[in-house]
Amino acid sequence: MDERWMVMKITIVFENHAGYRKGLIGYHGFSALVEANGYRVLVDTGTDGKVLLNNMSELGISPDDIDALFITHGHYDHTGGLRELLSARTEALDIYAHPGIFKRRLALKPKKREIGIPFTREELEELGGKFILSDKSKEILPGFISSGEIERITWDRAVGYFPDGSKDPVRDDMALIVEEGSKSVVITGCGHSGIINIAIHSKKLTNNRIAALIGGFHLKGIERSLLDEAVKKLRELEIEKLYPGHCTGIEEFAYLWSKFGNVEGIHVGKEIKI
């Protein structure tokens, strides 16, 4: 049997850093391919479709190999590759996400700019995107669970504004939970719901031990006291290993590495096997 069906494998396809493998491109954004239980699910599509398809090609991943796409939230750096991914496929693609992903959203600093999905739902559907939108937790494929909207017990990391000037709580921020026996792997795009909240919510849904927490933790610029709280709570939750990337922040990553212990960085092409 092919090894990829014997263990869960997560391949980083889009990330700020490319590591040292020739041909791969690092670019602000996030995407990861999860292979488990005989299925391949792509999480997010990064910022740029050309970069996404280049990295997929270099890693031997065909757009038609993907069984489903999971969108963690509706920001451009997680959805910018959607159009080119759909255009490169020969068949329609199921896309699981929160109903709020298509809301128009803005950043005001360093200048006012659009930060939502850079495409309309209609044009993506014309290209074969089949949107399955829900704010509730559900199993999207055997062993693949959408977290649904995440309960915010403690601090979150919401950013941005709506066009009317009100703050965007990024309620559409969700995580993908992948079960492997009595353990789970949790993949978060940016962690806008708060990395502690995401971990608590994921454990409640499955009652499994979390073997790995992977993706953007959105800790850049956070207060030291909140970093300390994150380390303390993630230890209490018995998270086995952290794989922070994307929006975590370099100094914040170093702090997690020094205080939590079992922390490993991610880059384009990195394979994580559970």
C-alpha positions as CSV (number, residue, x, y, z in Angstrom):
1,M,0.0,0.0,0.0
2,D,1.2,3.5,-0.8
3,E,2.6,5.1,2.4
4,R,0.5,8.2,2.1
5,W,-2.6,6.1,2.9
6,M,-1.0,4.5,6.0
7,V,-0.3,7.8,7.8
8,M,-1.8,11.2,7.7
9,K,0.4,13.6,5.7
10,I,0.2,17.3,5.6
11,T,2.2,19.1,2.8
12,I,2.7,22.9,3.0
13,V,1.9,24.2,-0.4
14,F,1.8,28.0,0.2
15,E,3.6,29.8,3.0
16,N,5.6,32.9,3.6
17,H,8.9,31.0,3.3
18,A,10.0,28.4,0.8
19,G,12.8,26.6,2.6
20,Y,15.7,25.4,0.5
21,R,14.1,23.3,-2.3
22,K,14.8,24.7,-5.7
23,G,11.7,25.7,-7.7
24,L,9.4,26.4,-4.8
25,I,8.2,30.0,-4.2
26,G,7.5,31.6,-0.8
27,Y,4.9,34.3,-0.8
28,H,2.6,35.8,1.9
29,G,-0.3,33.4,2.4
30,F,-1.2,29.9,3.4
31,S,-2.3,26.6,1.9
32,A,-1.7,23.0,2.9
33,L,-2.7,19.6,1.4
34,V,-4.0,17.0,3.9
35,E,-3.9,13.4,2.8
36,A,-5.8,11.0,5.2
37,N,-8.3,8.2,5.1
38,G,-7.9,7.9,1.3
39,Y,-8.8,11.5,0.6
40,R,-6.9,14.7,-0.3
41,V,-8.3,18.0,1.0
42,L,-6.6,21.3,0.2
43,V,-6.9,23.9,3.0
44,D,-6.9,27.5,1.6
45,T,-5.3,28.6,-1.7
46,G,-2.8,31.3,-0.7
47,T,-2.6,34.8,-2.2
48,D,-1.6,34.2,-5.8
49,G,-2.8,31.5,-8.2
50,K,0.4,31.3,-10.2
51,V,2.4,30.7,-7.1
52,L,0.0,28.1,-5.9
53,L,0.0,26.2,-9.2
54,N,3.8,26.5,-9.5
55,N,4.3,25.0,-6.0
56,M,1.7,22.3,-6.6
57,S,3.4,21.3,-9.8
58,E,6.8,21.2,-8.2
59,L,5.4,19.1,-5.4
60,G,3.8,16.6,-7.8
61,I,0.2,17.7,-6.9
62,S,-2.3,17.9,-9.7
63,P,-5.3,20.2,-9.3
64,D,-7.5,17.2,-10.2
65,D,-6.0,15.2,-7.3
66,I,-7.9,17.3,-4.8
67,D,-11.2,15.8,-3.5
68,A,-12.3,18.9,-1.7
69,L,-11.2,22.4,-0.7
70,F,-11.6,23.8,2.8
71,I,-11.5,27.6,3.2
72,T,-10.6,28.8,6.7
73,H,-11.8,32.4,6.2
74,G,-12.5,34.9,3.6
75,H,-9.3,36.9,3.4
76,Y,-7.4,37.4,0.2
77,D,-4.2,35.7,1.4
78,H,-6.2,32.4,1.9
79,T,-8.4,32.7,-1.2
80,G,-6.4,34.5,-3.9
81,G,-5.5,31.3,-5.7
82,L,-9.2,30.1,-6.0
83,R,-9.8,31.2,-9.6
84,E,-6.6,29.7,-11.1
85,L,-7.1,26.5,-9.1
86,L,-10.6,26.1,-10.4
87,S,-9.5,27.0,-14.0
88,A,-6.8,24.3,-13.9
89,R,-9.2,21.5,-13.0
90,T,-11.2,19.4,-15.4
91,E,-14.1,18.8,-12.9
92,A,-16.1,20.8,-10.4
93,L,-14.8,21.1,-6.8
94,D,-16.6,21.0,-3.5
95,I,-15.6,24.0,-1.4
96,Y,-16.5,24.0,2.3
97,A,-16.5,27.3,4.2
98,H,-18.5,29.6,6.5
99,P,-21.5,31.5,5.0
100,G,-19.7,34.8,5.8
101,I,-16.7,34.4,3.5
102,F,-17.9,36.7,0.8
103,K,-18.5,39.7,3.0
104,R,-16.6,42.8,1.8
105,R,-13.8,43.7,4.2
106,L,-11.2,46.4,4.5
107,A,-8.0,47.2,6.2
108,L,-7.3,50.9,7.1
109,K,-3.5,50.7,7.8
110,P,-1.0,51.4,6.4
111,K,-3.6,52.5,3.8
112,K,-7.2,51.7,3.1
113,R,-7.5,48.6,0.9
114,E,-9.7,45.6,0.2
115,I,-8.7,42.4,2.1
116,G,-11.6,40.1,1.3
117,I,-12.0,37.4,-1.4
118,P,-10.8,39.0,-4.7
119,F,-13.5,37.2,-6.7
120,T,-17.3,37.0,-6.8
121,R,-19.1,33.9,-5.8
122,E,-20.7,33.8,-9.3
123,E,-17.5,33.8,-11.2
124,L,-16.0,31.1,-9.1
125,E,-19.2,29.0,-9.5
126,E,-19.0,29.4,-13.3
127,L,-15.5,27.9,-13.1
128,G,-16.8,24.8,-11.2
129,G,-16.7,25.9,-7.6
130,K,-19.5,24.2,-5.6
131,F,-19.8,26.1,-2.3
132,I,-21.1,24.2,0.7
133,L,-21.4,26.9,3.3
134,S,-22.2,26.3,7.0
135,D,-21.4,27.9,10.3
136,K,-22.0,24.6,12.1
137,S,-19.5,21.8,12.8
138,K,-19.8,18.9,10.3
139,E,-17.9,16.0,8.9
140,I,-17.1,17.0,5.3
141,L,-15.4,13.7,4.4
142,P,-14.7,10.7,6.6
143,G,-12.3,11.9,9.3
144,F,-12.3,15.5,8.1
145,I,-14.3,17.8,10.3
146,S,-15.1,21.5,9.9
147,S,-14.9,23.2,13.3
148,G,-17.8,25.4,12.4
149,E,-17.9,28.8,14.0
150,I,-15.5,28.8,17.0
151,E,-16.6,29.8,20.5
152,R,-14.5,32.7,21.8
153,I,-14.0,32.0,25.5
154,T,-10.8,34.1,25.8
155,W,-9.1,36.7,23.6
156,D,-9.2,36.6,19.8
157,R,-7.2,38.1,17.0
158,A,-9.8,39.6,14.7
159,V,-8.6,42.3,12.3
160,G,-10.1,44.6,9.7
161,Y,-13.4,46.5,9.1
162,F,-16.6,46.3,7.2
163,P,-17.4,49.1,4.6
164,D,-19.7,50.8,7.2
165,G,-16.7,51.4,9.5
166,S,-17.6,48.7,12.0
167,K,-15.0,46.3,13.2
168,D,-14.9,42.9,11.5
169,P,-15.0,40.1,14.1
170,V,-14.0,37.5,11.4
171,R,-16.7,35.2,12.6
172,D,-16.1,33.1,9.4
173,D,-12.7,32.0,10.8
174,M,-12.8,28.1,11.1
175,A,-10.3,25.3,11.4
176,L,-10.1,21.9,9.8
177,I,-9.9,19.0,12.3
178,V,-8.6,15.7,10.9
179,E,-8.9,12.6,13.0
180,E,-6.3,9.8,13.1
181,G,-7.4,7.1,15.6
182,S,-7.6,8.7,19.1
183,K,-5.7,11.8,18.0
184,S,-6.5,14.8,15.9
185,V,-4.6,17.3,13.8
186,V,-6.0,20.9,13.7
187,I,-5.2,23.2,10.8
188,T,-5.9,26.9,11.2
189,G,-5.4,29.5,8.5
190,C,-4.8,32.6,10.5
191,G,-6.1,31.9,14.0
192,H,-8.4,35.0,14.1
193,S,-10.6,33.2,16.6
194,G,-7.7,33.0,19.0
195,I,-5.4,30.0,19.0
196,I,-6.5,29.0,22.6
197,N,-10.1,29.2,21.6
198,I,-9.4,27.0,18.5
199,A,-7.6,24.4,20.5
200,I,-10.4,24.3,23.2
201,H,-13.1,24.1,20.6
202,S,-11.4,21.3,18.6
203,K,-10.9,19.2,21.7
204,K,-14.6,19.6,22.7
205,L,-15.7,18.4,19.3
206,T,-13.7,15.2,19.1
207,N,-12.6,14.4,22.7
208,N,-9.3,13.5,21.0
209,R,-5.8,14.5,22.0
210,I,-4.4,17.1,19.6
211,A,-1.2,15.7,18.0
212,A,-0.4,18.8,16.1
213,L,-1.7,22.4,15.7
214,I,-0.6,23.7,12.3
215,G,-0.9,27.0,10.4
216,G,-1.1,30.7,11.2
217,F,-1.4,31.6,14.9
218,H,-1.7,35.4,14.3
219,L,0.5,36.3,17.3
220,K,2.6,39.0,15.6
221,G,2.7,42.0,17.8
222,I,0.8,40.4,20.7
223,E,1.5,41.4,24.3
224,R,3.9,39.2,26.2
225,S,1.3,38.4,28.8
226,L,-1.0,36.9,26.1
227,L,1.9,34.9,24.7
228,D,2.6,33.5,28.2
229,E,-1.1,32.7,28.5
230,A,-1.1,30.9,25.1
231,V,1.9,28.8,26.2
232,K,0.3,27.9,29.5
233,K,-3.1,27.0,28.0
234,L,-1.7,25.0,25.1
235,R,0.3,23.0,27.6
236,E,-2.7,22.4,29.8
237,L,-4.6,21.2,26.7
238,E,-1.8,18.7,26.2
239,I,-1.1,19.8,22.6
240,E,1.7,17.5,21.5
241,K,3.4,19.7,18.9
242,L,3.0,23.2,17.4
243,Y,3.8,24.0,13.7
244,P,3.3,27.8,13.6
245,G,3.7,29.8,10.4
246,H,2.3,32.5,8.1
247,C,1.0,35.3,10.5
248,T,2.6,34.0,13.7
249,G,5.5,36.4,13.7
250,I,9.2,35.6,13.8
251,E,9.8,36.9,17.4
252,E,6.6,35.2,18.6
253,F,7.6,32.0,16.9
254,A,11.0,32.1,18.7
255,Y,9.2,32.7,22.0
256,L,6.9,29.7,21.5
257,W,9.9,27.6,20.6
258,S,11.8,28.6,23.7
259,K,8.9,28.3,26.2
260,F,6.6,25.6,24.8
261,G,9.4,23.3,23.6
262,N,7.9,21.1,20.9
263,V,7.7,23.7,18.2
264,E,8.7,23.4,14.5
265,G,8.5,25.9,11.7
266,I,6.8,25.4,8.4
267,H,7.8,26.3,4.9
268,V,6.6,25.5,1.3
269,G,7.3,21.8,0.7
270,K,7.5,20.7,4.3
271,E,5.8,17.4,5.0
272,I,4.3,16.6,8.4
273,K,3.4,12.9,9.0
274,I,1.2,11.8,11.9
